Amino acid sequence: MARAAGIAKAKARRRAQESRRARSVARLGAVQALYQMELTGTGVDSVIEEFRRHRLGRDIEGVATAEADVEFFDDLVRGVVGRQVAIDKQVNARLAEGWRLARLDSILRALLRAATFELMARADVPARVVIDEYVELACAFFDGSETGFVNGALDRIARVLRPNELPAGTGDTV
């Protein structure tokens, strides 16, 4: 009986890991889709269809990727598009004086928008997880100070949108 319980726990842990990995892949895809939409003017339905058919869960440069949580991907991309005005307002309010979202690199904009949407609309994802996930994504795209920038900006945004989830602190303006 104890062995069966151990096996069940191991399977549950594996499923939870796979679910987290699938959401991480969905976040990466969402950032790429938002970036593509901004650069090409592609509509949300077209880009979601393209990513579902040709990119999510596919090998990238010969490296196998995990399966993506497609519903989560869809929710992120559609959510950012649907709430972009409110998202941009939140981000702009947390940047250093004189900085605006429009001045940032397109990938940084996509990262901050997707993360802010999660903080606004996905209460099922803890704020600290959102921050960690998007800082990790920033590391995948940038080698410089951008990761610290993303971390600081998201910390400030999370402290406003989810004040009870983070320890007390002022959060620095980035």
N, C-alpha and C positions, 0 to 999 in steps of 0.2 A: 504493500500500500504506500509506503514512504517513497519507494522508487517511482511509482506512478505519479505521485504528487510532485516529485522533483522534475520528472520529464514534462509535466504540464506547466510548471513554472518556467522551465527553460524555453519551452515553445512560446509561452506568453511573452517572455523577454525578447525572443527573436522577432515575434510579430511587432512588438513595440519599436524595436530598432528599425525594422523594415519600414514601418509607418513614418518614423522620424526621418529616415533617409529619403523616402518618397516625397515628403513635404519639402525637404532641402532641395531636391531635384526640381520640384515644382516652383520653388522660389527662384532658383537660377533661371529656369525657363521664363518665368514671369518678368524678371528683370530684362532678359534678352528680348522678350516680346515687346515690352514697353519701349525699350531702346529702338528696336526696329520700327515700331509705329511712329516714334518721333522723327526718325531719320527719313522714312519713306512715305509717311502719310497714310500707311495702310490702315484700314478700319479694323475695329476690334474683332468682328466675326471672322474676317479673313485671316488675321494673324493667329487667332486661336485655332482655326482649322488647319493652318499650315503647321503650327507647332504640334498639334495632335497627330497629324499624318506623318511628318517628316523629322521631327526633332526630339520630342519628349521620349526618353527611354531608349534613344538610339546611341550607337557608338559615336564618340566624338574623337576625331583624329586617331582612330584605331583603338581607343580605350572604351571599354564597355561601361555604361552608366547604369545606375539603378533605375528601376521603374519610377515614374513620377505619379504623384497623387493628382490625377487629371482634374478632378472636381475642385481641388484646392487651387490648382493653377488657374482654372477658369474663374474662380471666385476672386483671386488676386487681380488678374488682368481686368476683368469687368468692373471690379470694385474700384480700382484706381481710376479707370476711365469715368465711371459714374460719379465719383466723388472728387475729381481732380481739383476743382476750385477750392473746396474745403481743405483738402490735403495740402495744396500749395500754400494756403493761408496759414496753416499750422506750421509748416516748415519755415516759411519766410519769417514768421514771428519768432522763431528760435535761432535764427542765424545772427551773426554779429552785425552791428549797425553798418549799413552801407552794402551788405551782402544780400543778394536775392537769388532765389533758385535759378532764375534765368541765366545767371553768371556762371553756374556750375557746369562741369562736364556732363554730357548726356547720360553716361552710365551712373554717375553720382545722383543725378535727378531721378533716374529710374529706381535706384536702390532706396533712396529716401522716400519716394512716393509709395513704393510697395510696402516698405516697413511701416510707414505712417498709416497706410490703410489697415494693416494688421492691428496696429495699436488702437485705431479708431473702431474697427468693426469685428475683430476676431478675439473676443474676450476668452475664447477657449484656448488661446495661446498666451502663456505668461509673457509679460513685458520683457523680462530678462532673456527669455528664449528668442523673442523677436530681435532684440539688440544683438545677441550673440550670433544669430544666424546671418544677419545682414552685415555684421562686421567681418564674419568669415567670407561672405561673398565679396566684400570689398577687397579682402586679401587676394582673392582669385583674380581680380581685375587690376589691382594697383600695387605698386611696390613702395610707395612713398607715404606721405603723411595723410593720405586720404582715409586710411582705415581709422586713424585717430579722430579725424573730422567726422566720419560717419558715427563712430562711437559717441562722441560728444553731442552731436546733433540729436541722435536718437535718445540719448539719456535725457536731454532737455525736453524733447517731445513727450517721452513716456512719463516724465514727472508731472506734466500738465494733463495728459489724457488718462493716465492711470496712477494717480498720486499715492494710492494705498499699496501699490505693489513693489515700490522701490524703497530702500532705506532712506532715512532723512538725509538731506543734503541740498545744496543749492543748484548743482549742475552748472557747468560753465557754458557761457555763450561761445559758440564756435563760429 
